[in-house]
Each structure stands twice: as structure tokens, then as C-alpha cells.
Amino acid sequence: MARFEMASPEMATMAEMQPNAEGLFNLGIVYATGLDGEADLVAAHKWFNLAALRGNPEAAYHRQQIAEELSETDIAAAQRAAREWLRTH
């Protein structure tokens, strides 16, 4: 199985088009670490949430770690974004 490093917008777009647990997890890493710029913990929570829903247990762990740094409002925004993504994909 090929493994892609998610260090560019093109790779993030590819993962969105092929939404498996590993691709979604990698997007969480990109946003959590700010590999393409500034870190976005709300977006990272969204992607880790989606990866966890697709069966990645490591994503659930990272989602919880990020949630400890977010406000309730931010967590709600991340959850809304995840639901919207599921609705459209």
C-alpha cells in the first residue's frame, strides 16, 4: 500500500476525493501541525473525527487531545463541519 505525505494542498485535495480513514487521518495531521502554513485545530478536529468514524483508532486519540485545547464553540464548529462533509461526500 502506498503512503503519501500530506505536505501540499494537492495531496489534501486528493485525500478529500478518496476519503478513506488513512487519508482523512493524514489531513488531520496536516492541519494539526500546520505543515502547509498555520495550524488549524478546528479543521484538524474535523478530519480526525471523520477518520475515527472510518475506523482509525489513532484519529480518535488525536481528536481528544485537540479537543482539550479547543473551546466548546470550536468543537461544535468542527462537528458541524464534519457533518456537512459527510452530507456532501
C-alpha positions as CSV (number, residue, x, y, z in Angstrom):
1,M,0.0,0.0,0.0
2,A,1.4,3.4,-1.0
3,R,1.7,6.1,1.7
4,F,1.6,9.7,0.8
5,E,2.9,12.5,2.9
6,M,0.3,15.2,3.1
7,A,2.5,18.2,2.7
8,S,0.8,20.1,-0.1
9,P,-2.7,21.3,-1.0
10,E,-2.8,18.9,-3.9
11,M,-2.4,16.0,-1.6
12,A,-5.1,17.3,0.7
13,T,-7.4,17.6,-2.3
14,M,-6.6,14.0,-3.3
15,A,-7.4,12.7,0.2
16,E,-10.7,14.5,0.1
17,M,-11.6,12.8,-3.2
18,Q,-10.6,9.4,-1.8
19,P,-12.0,9.6,1.7
20,N,-10.5,6.5,3.5
21,A,-9.5,6.5,7.1
22,E,-5.8,6.9,6.4
23,G,-6.3,9.9,4.0
24,L,-8.6,11.6,6.5
25,F,-6.2,11.0,9.3
26,N,-3.3,12.5,7.2
27,L,-5.4,15.6,6.7
28,G,-5.8,15.8,10.4
29,I,-2.1,15.7,10.8
30,V,-1.6,18.4,8.2
31,Y,-4.0,20.8,9.9
32,A,-2.9,19.9,13.5
33,T,0.8,20.5,12.7
34,G,0.5,23.4,10.2
35,L,2.6,21.6,7.6
36,D,1.2,23.9,4.9
37,G,1.2,27.1,7.0
38,E,-0.6,27.9,10.2
39,A,-2.1,25.1,12.3
40,D,-5.9,25.0,12.3
41,L,-7.1,22.9,15.2
42,V,-10.8,23.2,14.4
43,A,-10.1,21.7,10.9
44,A,-7.8,19.1,12.5
45,H,-10.5,18.0,14.9
46,K,-12.9,17.7,11.9
47,W,-10.6,15.5,9.9
48,F,-9.6,13.3,12.9
49,N,-13.3,13.0,13.7
50,L,-14.0,11.7,10.2
51,A,-11.0,9.4,10.3
52,A,-12.2,7.9,13.6
53,L,-15.7,7.4,12.1
54,R,-14.0,5.5,9.3
55,G,-12.3,3.2,11.8
56,N,-8.9,4.8,12.6
57,P,-8.4,4.5,16.4
58,E,-5.3,6.7,16.4
59,A,-7.5,9.5,15.0
60,A,-9.9,9.3,18.0
61,Y,-6.9,9.7,20.3
62,H,-5.7,12.8,18.5
63,R,-9.2,14.3,18.2
64,Q,-9.4,14.0,22.0
65,Q,-6.1,15.7,22.5
66,I,-7.1,18.6,20.3
67,A,-10.5,18.9,21.9
68,E,-8.7,19.7,25.2
69,E,-7.2,22.8,23.6
70,L,-10.5,24.0,21.9
71,S,-13.5,25.9,23.3
72,E,-16.9,24.3,23.2
73,T,-17.8,26.7,20.4
74,D,-14.8,25.5,18.4
75,I,-15.6,21.8,19.0
76,A,-19.2,22.5,17.9
77,A,-17.9,24.2,14.7
78,A,-15.6,21.2,13.9
79,Q,-18.5,18.8,14.5
80,R,-20.8,20.8,12.2
81,A,-18.1,20.9,9.5
82,A,-17.7,17.1,9.8
83,R,-21.4,16.6,9.5
84,E,-21.5,18.8,6.4
85,W,-18.6,17.0,4.8
86,L,-20.4,13.7,5.4
87,R,-23.5,15.1,3.9
88,T,-21.7,16.2,0.7
89,H,-19.4,13.2,0.3
